[in-house]
Amino acid sequence: MMLISDGTITPIVNRLADVMGVILAYVDKAEHGIFFCRNVVGDPMYNIYEEDGIAIDICEKYEYFEVFGLTEDEQRDLEKFYCALVNSWKQFRQYA
């Protein structure tokens, strides 16, 4: 998280929060992975988010996300979020 000298949070944090919200909304359709590069095998994808230079595509057939336009730090944070989310989702489904 980056803070400006007056203590306000930079818009970069808001960008990542928006992406996390989209991932949260679609995790039940893509719990097998999150990638930060384009697939080269031609899996069927469609776009679910595009804003502020960030795009999120989903492949429901093989249940994974592709995310583009994040910094390396944002990618690392999103990957941690995604892994924790998927683990929680799998545990929830065991008891549901």
Backbone bond lengths (Angstrom), bond angles and torsions (degrees), N, CA, C in turn:
res aa  C-N    CA-C-N  psi(-1)  N-CA   C-N-CA  omega(-1)  CA-C   N-CA-C  phi
1 M - - - 1.445 - - 1.518 107.88 -
2 M 1.311 116.89 128.43 1.464 120.91 179.00 1.525 109.63 -101.76
3 L 1.302 116.12 134.77 1.453 121.03 175.84 1.520 109.26 -114.84
4 I 1.308 116.04 139.31 1.456 121.33 173.63 1.523 106.53 -83.07
5 S 1.321 117.28 160.55 1.467 121.13 -173.49 1.527 113.65 -54.98
6 D 1.332 118.84 -27.29 1.464 119.67 178.99 1.531 112.75 -84.04
7 G 1.351 116.95 3.18 1.459 120.46 176.02 1.513 114.74 92.50
8 T 1.323 118.67 -0.11 1.459 119.94 179.39 1.523 110.43 -82.18
9 I 1.310 116.09 152.32 1.463 121.78 179.70 1.518 108.59 -85.96
10 T 1.316 116.33 138.46 1.459 120.29 -179.12 1.525 110.75 -71.44
11 P 1.330 117.48 158.16 1.467 121.11 177.91 1.521 113.82 -61.51
12 I 1.342 118.06 -18.96 1.463 120.72 179.19 1.524 110.20 -59.09
13 V 1.307 117.53 -38.50 1.458 121.27 179.44 1.520 109.56 -63.93
14 N 1.327 117.80 -41.37 1.453 121.12 178.88 1.527 110.85 -64.13
15 R 1.336 117.66 -37.35 1.457 121.10 177.49 1.524 110.02 -58.44
16 L 1.311 116.32 -47.56 1.455 120.31 -178.21 1.528 111.40 -67.42
17 A 1.310 117.65 -37.50 1.468 120.96 177.61 1.522 110.45 -62.40
18 D 1.326 117.67 -39.73 1.469 120.68 177.51 1.524 110.83 -63.49
19 V 1.324 116.75 -43.80 1.469 121.30 179.29 1.525 109.98 -63.13
20 M 1.322 117.28 -43.10 1.461 120.75 178.67 1.525 111.13 -61.23
21 G 1.322 116.60 -37.94 1.462 120.31 177.66 1.523 112.33 -63.07
22 V 1.323 116.76 -39.72 1.469 120.97 177.92 1.526 109.94 -66.66
23 I 1.327 116.47 -44.94 1.465 120.58 178.74 1.529 109.97 -59.84
24 L 1.303 117.05 -43.92 1.461 121.79 178.20 1.528 111.40 -58.89
25 A 1.322 116.85 -42.44 1.462 121.54 -177.91 1.529 112.64 -67.60
26 Y 1.330 117.73 -27.03 1.465 121.51 -174.57 1.527 114.05 -113.09
27 V 1.314 119.06 4.12 1.464 120.93 -173.06 1.529 112.37 -59.10
28 D 1.311 118.10 -29.72 1.458 120.00 179.62 1.527 112.75 -68.41
29 K 1.331 117.66 -15.12 1.460 122.39 178.43 1.532 112.36 -102.98
30 A 1.326 117.48 -4.90 1.469 120.34 -175.36 1.522 111.16 -152.17
31 E 1.317 115.76 67.39 1.468 119.00 -177.15 1.522 113.44 -101.04
32 H 1.332 117.85 15.03 1.462 119.82 -178.40 1.518 114.12 -105.76
33 G 1.320 118.53 1.42 1.451 118.00 175.99 1.513 114.29 159.14
34 I 1.320 113.89 161.63 1.457 122.20 174.79 1.530 106.32 -136.48
35 F 1.317 115.20 128.10 1.456 120.83 -175.44 1.521 109.83 -125.89
36 F 1.310 115.23 153.89 1.460 120.93 -177.89 1.525 111.40 -116.47
37 C 1.316 115.63 23.45 1.469 121.58 175.44 1.528 108.06 -141.97
38 R 1.299 115.94 158.41 1.461 122.15 -177.90 1.529 110.59 -74.58
39 N 1.333 116.64 138.25 1.462 119.78 175.71 1.521 108.62 -72.42
40 V 1.315 116.40 147.23 1.467 121.04 -176.02 1.528 112.05 -109.75
41 V 1.316 117.44 1.21 1.460 120.13 -177.39 1.527 113.13 -97.23
42 G 1.319 116.52 -3.68 1.458 119.77 176.48 1.517 114.91 83.63
43 D 1.328 117.92 27.21 1.467 119.73 176.12 1.524 109.59 -57.89
44 P 1.327 117.64 145.53 1.470 120.44 179.50 1.525 110.81 -69.54
45 M 1.319 116.39 117.79 1.463 122.76 -177.09 1.520 109.29 -124.37
46 Y 1.316 116.01 154.79 1.454 120.00 166.37 1.529 108.95 -143.49
47 N 1.315 115.01 154.02 1.457 121.89 -175.55 1.523 109.84 -82.93
48 I 1.343 116.29 133.59 1.466 120.73 177.23 1.523 112.47 -116.13
49 Y 1.340 117.42 -9.10 1.467 120.43 -179.11 1.516 108.79 -160.09
50 E 1.328 115.03 137.47 1.461 120.27 173.79 1.519 108.33 -155.36
51 E 1.334 114.24 109.10 1.459 120.23 -178.20 1.523 109.08 -163.42
52 D 1.324 116.80 148.06 1.468 122.92 176.23 1.532 113.04 52.81
53 G 1.324 116.80 34.69 1.450 120.39 179.31 1.517 114.66 78.72
54 I 1.320 117.49 7.89 1.460 122.76 179.91 1.524 108.49 -111.89
55 A 1.314 116.02 136.39 1.463 121.67 176.01 1.522 108.90 -128.82
56 I 1.330 115.46 140.41 1.459 121.61 175.11 1.517 107.61 -124.68
57 D 1.325 115.66 123.86 1.459 122.17 174.18 1.520 107.67 -111.83
58 I 1.328 115.78 154.87 1.457 120.77 178.96 1.524 109.42 -130.79
59 C 1.309 114.83 142.83 1.459 122.25 172.62 1.519 106.01 -116.08
60 E 1.331 116.72 100.04 1.459 119.92 -178.49 1.523 111.77 -71.55
61 K 1.324 117.42 -30.47 1.470 120.32 -178.30 1.523 111.39 -59.83
62 Y 1.340 116.75 -43.82 1.459 121.05 -179.90 1.525 112.49 -109.06
63 E 1.303 117.05 4.58 1.465 125.30 170.70 1.524 114.42 59.37
64 Y 1.341 116.11 60.46 1.461 119.50 175.17 1.522 111.35 -146.95
65 F 1.326 114.63 160.81 1.460 123.53 177.41 1.523 110.48 -105.02
66 E 1.320 115.71 152.43 1.453 123.25 164.85 1.520 106.52 -124.71
67 V 1.325 116.41 128.95 1.459 121.89 -177.13 1.524 108.46 -124.08
68 F 1.325 116.09 132.39 1.460 121.88 -177.26 1.521 110.25 -128.43
69 G 1.336 116.37 146.54 1.454 121.42 173.43 1.508 115.94 98.47
70 L 1.330 118.17 5.92 1.461 121.00 178.69 1.526 110.20 -93.79
71 T 1.311 115.90 154.40 1.461 121.21 171.75 1.536 108.38 -73.25
72 E 1.323 116.79 167.65 1.466 120.03 178.08 1.532 111.55 -61.67
73 D 1.326 116.84 -39.11 1.474 119.99 178.00 1.523 110.75 -64.83
74 E 1.327 117.07 -42.35 1.468 120.45 178.37 1.524 110.68 -64.36
75 Q 1.321 116.61 -39.81 1.467 120.21 177.78 1.522 110.60 -60.45
76 R 1.318 116.34 -45.06 1.463 121.19 179.83 1.533 110.58 -60.97
77 D 1.336 116.34 -45.56 1.465 120.09 179.40 1.524 111.68 -64.88
78 L 1.326 116.84 -40.49 1.458 120.58 179.81 1.521 111.04 -67.34
79 E 1.309 117.16 -38.73 1.456 120.36 178.80 1.530 111.29 -63.68
80 K 1.325 117.38 -41.61 1.472 121.10 176.26 1.528 110.44 -61.86
81 F 1.327 116.39 -45.49 1.457 121.70 178.02 1.521 110.46 -59.14
82 Y 1.319 116.92 -47.82 1.457 122.09 -177.97 1.532 111.22 -61.38
83 C 1.315 117.49 -45.68 1.465 120.66 -179.70 1.527 111.25 -61.55
84 A 1.317 117.15 -44.66 1.467 120.78 178.15 1.529 110.47 -64.23
85 L 1.315 116.59 -40.51 1.459 121.42 -179.89 1.523 111.24 -64.04
86 V 1.318 117.27 -46.61 1.463 121.22 -179.63 1.525 110.70 -64.09
87 N 1.322 117.43 -41.84 1.465 119.73 177.69 1.518 111.24 -61.41
88 S 1.312 117.57 -42.64 1.464 121.42 177.75 1.522 111.14 -65.01
89 W 1.329 115.86 -41.93 1.467 121.32 -179.82 1.531 110.22 -61.83
90 K 1.321 117.75 -43.61 1.461 121.17 179.69 1.522 111.32 -65.36
91 Q 1.334 117.61 -40.10 1.458 120.54 177.25 1.521 110.99 -65.16
92 F 1.314 117.37 -41.00 1.464 121.55 179.11 1.523 110.01 -60.32
93 R 1.333 116.70 -44.56 1.472 120.56 -177.36 1.524 111.78 -65.14
94 Q 1.335 117.74 -26.98 1.467 120.31 178.03 1.522 111.04 -65.29
95 Y 1.329 116.56 -32.91 1.459 120.89 -174.91 1.515 113.05 -101.74
96 A 1.308 117.91 -6.61 1.478 120.89 -177.67 1.511 110.88 -81.61
